Amino acid sequence: MIQGSTNLYAQYDPLNVSKSMEFEGGGTKQVYYADSKTYMPNRELTPLTLQPVIIISDPDGIIPTGDKAGSLSAVRWFVGSTDSGNQITSLNTDYILGKNGSLIVNKNVPHESPVTLIFEGEFYDSRRMSSISIDMTVLLSTTSNAETAAGPSLTIDRPRAWRFNPLKGMGNQFVSCQLFLQEEEVPDTNARYWWYVVEKGKERLIGSDELDFFYVSGQNTKTLTVNPEFLKEKLFRCRAEYYEGTAPTSPTDTAAEVNTKFIRRFPKSLYVKPNVLTGSIILAATKTVKAEAIVGTKGGVVTDPEKFFHIRWLLNSWAAGSTMVQIGRGKSLSVDRSTIVSKSDRPELFVEINAHEPYMALTDKDGDILTDENGNVLVGF
């Protein structure tokens, strides 16, 4: 028997590795207030979690693409350098080794001593039967600040004049604030928010009046939800405070604040015109004149105008001594021919729209609020 042989080699393209670090519980920077000897955020109360994200993709399609942080081996974290004496273990009370390669930091970093954390791990490439090394570094630092330095600031995601167009939808609307200290977002666990309405120069906590029908939810959180069907113009004010430990029940005089004024407005391009379905020339044989109101803006025709407007049909006969009279209501008009031409053979047909007012509590002639048999307040416009 005669044999011949040759060596075979399996060839694979290198894996594509994308690595990043996600943070939960704050960012990598803290602020230290020397006068009160406090940190923001205080990691002893709100630990910082570092979670490696390792996205592996295989050009050959053998290894499924995805985050492989939970599949790494030889995962290690170090402080300062990769010397064996600097490896974080369960004996180090300043850090906790978490799942999927994460690290929980529960120590505050002195402003004069920034901390470098180093992550290492290995991913096993089953195609080549070998491991590839992965490493990342994270710098934790602190800025020292005097107590009299600039305090927390507050941002809002609505302009000072919040113009709301009802034609774009009458669903619940949202306005959100975010408290900052220096350039860092204050975590929700360390921020308290209060929402007010300002009426005739006086502010009132939203939800404190049973007639705040516009209020849906959000008091004491960063996001207020309102129902625009009950709003025309309303000045909203948000106040916010940074805290540690127990949340304050009310803001102090130095609380950060921002305002936005809700203004219900239809577009300037709003128009209405009559469309006479039976024709502008009224024949003697025509028994009934029919028309419909076309309401629209430069953005298009409003499909359900009666949802937003009171619609009136008016007729001017132009006869001596005559006045404009109302002959119908609603989007559609259907009247006898005699109503149109009884006083003139050249009458003019008008259609008029007036926006619905916001819903409000219904009252009797004495101003008392009306309720149903279950005590629920009756509303209308």
Beta strands, then each sheet from edge to edge (+ up, - down):
strand 1: 16-24
strand 2: 29-33
strand 3: 38-40
strand 4: 48-57
strand 5: 66-67
strand 6: 73-79
strand 7: 95-97
strand 8: 103-105
strand 9: 115-125
strand 10: 130-145
strand 11: 153-156
strand 12: 161-164
strand 13: 173-181
strand 14: 184-185
strand 15: 191-199
strand 16: 202-205
strand 17: 215-217
strand 18: 223-226
strand 19: 233-242
strand 20: 256-264
strand 21: 271-276
strand 22: 288-297
strand 23: 300-301
strand 24: 309-316
strand 25: 325-329
strand 26: 332-336
strand 27: 348-355
strand 28: 360-361
strand 29: 379-380
sheet 1: 1+ 4- 5+
sheet 2: 1+ 4- 8+ 7-
sheet 3: 3+ 2- 10- 9+ 6-
sheet 4: 11+ 13- 14+
sheet 5: 11+ 13- 18+ 17-
sheet 6: 12+ 20+ 19- 15+ 16-
sheet 7: 21+ 22- 23+
sheet 8: 21+ 22- 26+
sheet 9: 25+ 24- 27+
sheet 10: 28+ 29-
end
